[in-house]
């Protein structure tokens, strides 16, 4: 089981490494210079808080409701993220 975990975690880590600069680039392209501080701060707060809150929330969910709820909780959060992306993000002026 530990070998399977190691095999699947390595590609996941590569996606995270690639995703971080892409996320920041999208924010820099989307927001004008005078509005960039807020989205960058919110993103940084999420990156800082998630490693502390994630395992605690995951442990509580598995103890109280069972392990499938770790995946079920991501459905409304993912839908919320998609909706907010559609509302907030737009193409930069040079792409319109």
N, CA and C atoms as a LAMMPS dump frame, in Angstrom:
ITEM: TIMESTEP
0
ITEM: NUMBER OF ATOMS
288
ITEM: BOX BOUNDS ff ff ff
-5.0000000000000000e+02 5.0000000000000000e+02
-5.0000000000000000e+02 5.0000000000000000e+02
-5.0000000000000000e+02 5.0000000000000000e+02
ITEM: ATOMS id mol type element x y z
1 1 1 N 0.818 -1.197 0
2 1 2 C 0 0 0
3 1 3 C 0.864 1.264 0
4 2 1 N 1.964 1.244 0.741
5 2 2 C 2.827 2.415 0.792
6 2 3 C 3.492 2.674 -0.549
7 3 1 N 3.779 1.619 -1.307
8 3 2 C 4.385 1.812 -2.626
9 3 3 C 3.396 2.482 -3.567
10 4 1 N 2.135 2.061 -3.505
11 4 2 C 1.114 2.675 -4.363
12 4 3 C 0.94 4.151 -4.01
13 5 1 N 0.986 4.462 -2.742
14 5 2 C 0.855 5.853 -2.319
15 5 3 C 2.019 6.677 -2.85
16 6 1 N 3.226 6.139 -2.761
17 6 2 C 4.396 6.858 -3.255
18 6 3 C 4.332 7.054 -4.765
19 7 1 N 3.829 6.052 -5.468
20 7 2 C 3.745 6.131 -6.934
21 7 3 C 2.723 7.184 -7.352
22 8 1 N 1.628 7.3 -6.637
23 8 2 C 0.601 8.276 -7.017
24 8 3 C 0.908 9.68 -6.513
25 9 1 N 1.65 9.801 -5.416
26 9 2 C 1.966 11.12 -4.879
27 9 3 C 2.998 11.869 -5.717
28 10 1 N 3.896 11.142 -6.35
29 10 2 C 4.929 11.794 -7.165
30 10 3 C 4.328 12.59 -8.322
31 11 1 N 3.444 11.992 -9.154
32 11 2 C 2.823 12.801 -10.223
33 11 3 C 1.96 13.934 -9.672
34 12 1 N 1.301 13.706 -8.546
35 12 2 C 0.489 14.773 -7.952
36 12 3 C 1.366 15.953 -7.56
37 13 1 N 2.538 15.668 -7.014
38 13 2 C 3.467 16.74 -6.649
39 13 3 C 3.942 17.523 -7.852
40 14 1 N 4.15 16.84 -8.97
41 14 2 C 4.57 17.539 -10.189
42 14 3 C 3.49 18.5 -10.665
43 15 1 N 2.232 18.097 -10.564
44 15 2 C 1.145 18.983 -10.985
45 15 3 C 1.054 20.198 -10.084
46 16 1 N 1.281 20.009 -8.791
47 16 2 C 1.241 21.146 -7.868
48 16 3 C 2.383 22.108 -8.169
49 17 1 N 3.562 21.559 -8.424
50 17 2 C 4.714 22.409 -8.734
51 17 3 C 4.446 23.241 -9.986
52 18 1 N 3.824 22.633 -10.988
53 18 2 C 3.519 23.359 -12.224
54 18 3 C 2.337 24.306 -12.038
55 19 1 N 1.401 23.942 -11.177
56 19 2 C 0.185 24.738 -11.017
57 19 3 C 0.373 26.04 -10.285
58 20 1 N 1.313 26.101 -9.381
59 20 2 C 1.499 27.31 -8.587
60 20 3 C 1.897 28.512 -9.437
61 21 1 N 2.932 28.422 -10.283
62 21 2 C 3.252 29.6 -11.094
63 21 3 C 2.172 29.917 -12.126
64 22 1 N 1.475 28.897 -12.608
65 22 2 C 0.396 29.148 -13.57
66 22 3 C -0.73 29.919 -12.898
67 23 1 N -1.073 29.537 -11.68
68 23 2 C -2.122 30.237 -10.94
69 23 3 C -1.746 31.701 -10.721
70 24 1 N -0.524 31.93 -10.318
71 24 2 C -0.087 33.306 -10.096
72 24 3 C -0.037 34.092 -11.398
73 25 1 N 0.357 33.449 -12.485
74 25 2 C 0.378 34.129 -13.784
75 25 3 C -1.028 34.512 -14.225
76 26 1 N -1.999 33.625 -13.995
77 26 2 C -3.383 33.94 -14.354
78 26 3 C -3.874 35.133 -13.54
79 27 1 N -3.555 35.165 -12.255
80 27 2 C -3.976 36.296 -11.434
81 27 3 C -3.323 37.598 -11.908
82 28 1 N -2.046 37.549 -12.249
83 28 2 C -1.362 38.757 -12.715
84 28 3 C -1.918 39.235 -14.051
85 29 1 N -2.337 38.313 -14.9
86 29 2 C -2.903 38.694 -16.199
87 29 3 C -4.342 39.179 -16.08
88 30 1 N -5.067 38.664 -15.094
89 30 2 C -6.493 38.966 -14.979
90 30 3 C -6.762 40.304 -14.313
91 31 1 N -6.002 40.609 -13.273
92 31 2 C -6.291 41.803 -12.483
93 31 3 C -5.326 42.93 -12.825
94 32 1 N -5.831 44.166 -12.889
95 32 2 C -4.94 45.299 -13.123
96 32 3 C -3.984 45.481 -11.942
97 33 1 N -2.921 46.209 -12.178
98 33 2 C -1.866 46.352 -11.178
99 33 3 C -2.375 46.855 -9.828
100 34 1 N -3.305 47.783 -9.85
101 34 2 C -3.788 48.352 -8.589
102 34 3 C -4.746 47.423 -7.841
103 35 1 N -5.193 46.317 -8.446
104 35 2 C -6.109 45.38 -7.794
105 35 3 C -5.474 44.017 -7.522
106 36 1 N -4.222 43.828 -7.778
107 36 2 C -3.578 42.515 -7.661
108 36 3 C -3.355 42.058 -6.229
109 37 1 N -3.236 42.971 -5.301
110 37 2 C -2.879 42.598 -3.935
111 37 3 C -3.921 41.692 -3.291
112 38 1 N -5.19 41.978 -3.49
113 38 2 C -6.242 41.193 -2.847
114 38 3 C -6.262 39.746 -3.323
115 39 1 N -6.321 39.471 -4.631
116 39 2 C -6.333 38.057 -5.034
117 39 3 C -5.046 37.315 -4.662
118 40 1 N -3.911 38.002 -4.736
119 40 2 C -2.666 37.34 -4.36
120 40 3 C -2.656 37.028 -2.861
121 41 1 N -3.187 37.929 -2.043
122 41 2 C -3.248 37.697 -0.598
123 41 3 C -4.197 36.551 -0.27
124 42 1 N -5.354 36.503 -0.939
125 42 2 C -6.298 35.413 -0.699
126 42 3 C -5.708 34.066 -1.103
127 43 1 N -5.016 34.044 -2.222
128 43 2 C -4.356 32.812 -2.669
129 43 3 C -3.293 32.39 -1.66
130 44 1 N -2.503 33.318 -1.191
131 44 2 C -1.45 33.016 -0.221
132 44 3 C -2.045 32.518 1.092
133 45 1 N -3.159 33.107 1.519
134 45 2 C -3.82 32.632 2.734
135 45 3 C -4.276 31.183 2.571
136 46 1 N -4.835 30.864 1.422
137 46 2 C -5.257 29.489 1.173
138 46 3 C -4.103 28.517 1.188
139 47 1 N -3 28.905 0.574
140 47 2 C -1.812 28.047 0.54
141 47 3 C -1.239 27.868 1.942
142 48 1 N -1.319 28.889 2.767
143 48 2 C -0.767 28.806 4.121
144 48 3 C -1.683 28.038 5.077
145 49 1 N -2.98 28.196 4.923
146 49 2 C -3.934 27.593 5.858
147 49 3 C -4.275 26.144 5.493
148 50 1 N -4.318 25.825 4.222
149 50 2 C -4.753 24.49 3.787
150 50 3 C -3.952 23.344 4.398
151 51 1 N -2.618 23.411 4.467
152 51 2 C -1.896 22.29 5.067
153 51 3 C -2.205 22.078 6.552
154 52 1 N -2.651 23.107 7.243
155 52 2 C -3.005 22.957 8.653
156 52 3 C -4.441 22.484 8.827
157 53 1 N -5.353 23.021 8.036
158 53 2 C -6.77 22.704 8.188
159 53 3 C -7.139 21.387 7.486
160 54 1 N -6.512 21.102 6.356
161 54 2 C -6.867 19.921 5.569
162 54 3 C -6.785 18.612 6.327
163 55 1 N -5.67 18.275 6.941
164 55 2 C -5.595 17.013 7.669
165 55 3 C -6.554 16.936 8.862
166 56 1 N -6.747 18.059 9.542
167 56 2 C -7.671 18.066 10.683
168 56 3 C -9.098 17.824 10.197
169 57 1 N -9.499 18.549 9.16
170 57 2 C -10.841 18.37 8.607
171 57 3 C -11.023 16.963 8.036
172 58 1 N -9.994 16.464 7.342
173 58 2 C -10.063 15.11 6.795
174 58 3 C -10.178 14.056 7.882
175 59 1 N -9.425 14.202 8.955
176 59 2 C -9.518 13.261 10.072
177 59 3 C -10.878 13.3 10.737
178 60 1 N -11.41 14.501 10.934
179 60 2 C -12.731 14.627 11.544
180 60 3 C -13.807 14.016 10.657
181 61 1 N -13.736 14.292 9.352
182 61 2 C -14.734 13.729 8.435
183 61 3 C -14.697 12.206 8.425
184 62 1 N -13.504 11.632 8.371
185 62 2 C -13.418 10.171 8.336
186 62 3 C -13.867 9.552 9.654
187 63 1 N -13.585 10.191 10.774
188 63 2 C -14.029 9.658 12.064
189 63 3 C -15.541 9.744 12.23
190 64 1 N -16.115 10.855 11.831
191 64 2 C -17.545 11.082 12.063
192 64 3 C -18.449 10.493 10.977
193 65 1 N -18.01 10.557 9.708
194 65 2 C -18.902 10.206 8.608
195 65 3 C -18.384 9.09 7.71
196 66 1 N -17.103 8.778 7.753
197 66 2 C -16.53 7.748 6.885
198 66 3 C -15.678 8.373 5.793
199 67 1 N -14.782 7.566 5.244
200 67 2 C -13.803 8.084 4.285
201 67 3 C -14.409 8.614 2.988
202 68 1 N -15.565 8.127 2.489
203 68 2 C -16.081 8.71 1.23
204 68 3 C -16.387 10.204 1.321
205 69 1 N -16.627 10.709 2.532
206 69 2 C -16.953 12.122 2.679
207 69 3 C -15.781 13.037 2.369
208 70 1 N -14.569 12.495 2.381
209 70 2 C -13.418 13.304 1.961
210 70 3 C -13.594 13.721 0.508
211 71 1 N -14.182 12.844 -0.288
212 71 2 C -14.407 13.143 -1.699
213 71 3 C -15.708 13.914 -1.903
214 72 1 N -16.745 13.585 -1.132
215 72 2 C -18.031 14.273 -1.284
216 72 3 C -17.928 15.764 -0.97
217 73 1 N -17.096 16.127 -0.002
218 73 2 C -16.985 17.539 0.375
219 73 3 C -16.365 18.361 -0.751
220 74 1 N -15.619 17.718 -1.631
221 74 2 C -14.99 18.443 -2.731
222 74 3 C -15.985 18.812 -3.834
223 75 1 N -17.119 18.133 -3.915
224 75 2 C -18.104 18.463 -4.953
225 75 3 C -18.64 19.889 -4.82
226 76 1 N -19.212 20.282 -3.687
227 76 2 C -19.7 21.671 -3.608
228 76 3 C -18.573 22.692 -3.686
229 77 1 N -17.409 22.366 -3.122
230 77 2 C -16.285 23.297 -3.2
231 77 3 C -15.807 23.457 -4.646
232 78 1 N -15.757 22.372 -5.39
233 78 2 C -15.361 22.448 -6.796
234 78 3 C -16.363 23.215 -7.636
235 79 1 N -17.641 22.979 -7.401
236 79 2 C -18.691 23.707 -8.13
237 79 3 C -18.608 25.203 -7.809
238 80 1 N -18.399 25.526 -6.531
239 80 2 C -18.243 26.929 -6.135
240 80 3 C -17.036 27.561 -6.824
241 81 1 N -15.932 26.829 -6.888
242 81 2 C -14.726 27.331 -7.551
243 81 3 C -14.941 27.58 -9.032
244 82 1 N -15.64 26.678 -9.695
245 82 2 C -15.919 26.852 -11.125
246 82 3 C -16.813 28.072 -11.351
247 83 1 N -17.852 28.204 -10.544
248 83 2 C -18.759 29.35 -10.687
249 83 3 C -18.01 30.662 -10.442
250 84 1 N -17.187 30.71 -9.401
251 84 2 C -16.432 31.936 -9.119
252 84 3 C -15.437 32.233 -10.232
253 85 1 N -14.832 31.206 -10.809
254 85 2 C -13.911 31.427 -11.924
255 85 3 C -14.63 32.038 -13.118
256 86 1 N -15.819 31.55 -13.393
257 86 2 C -16.594 32.085 -14.514
258 86 3 C -16.971 33.541 -14.256
259 87 1 N -17.33 33.859 -13.008
260 87 2 C -17.757 35.216 -12.67
261 87 3 C -16.578 36.184 -12.635
262 88 1 N -15.469 35.789 -12.018
263 88 2 C -14.377 36.72 -11.731
264 88 3 C -13.358 36.808 -12.855
265 89 1 N -12.975 35.678 -13.421
266 89 2 C -11.879 35.679 -14.39
267 89 3 C -12.358 36.077 -15.784
268 90 1 N -11.525 36.818 -16.476
269 90 2 C -11.806 37.194 -17.858
270 90 3 C -10.474 37.259 -18.612
271 91 1 N -10.556 37.252 -19.927
272 91 2 C -9.35 37.343 -20.732
273 91 3 C -8.725 38.717 -20.585
274 92 1 N -7.394 38.77 -20.619
275 92 2 C -6.741 40.084 -20.577
276 92 3 C -7.05 40.862 -21.855
277 93 1 N -6.903 42.171 -21.818
278 93 2 C -7.292 43.003 -22.971
279 93 3 C -6.628 42.587 -24.287
280 94 1 N -5.374 42.147 -24.258
281 94 2 C -4.709 41.801 -25.529
282 94 3 C -5.249 40.515 -26.149
283 95 1 N -6.067 39.749 -25.422
284 95 2 C -6.64 38.517 -25.983
285 95 3 C -8.09 38.702 -26.414
286 96 1 N -8.665 39.844 -26.167
287 96 2 C -10.088 40.04 -26.502
288 96 3 C -10.263 40.522 -27.92
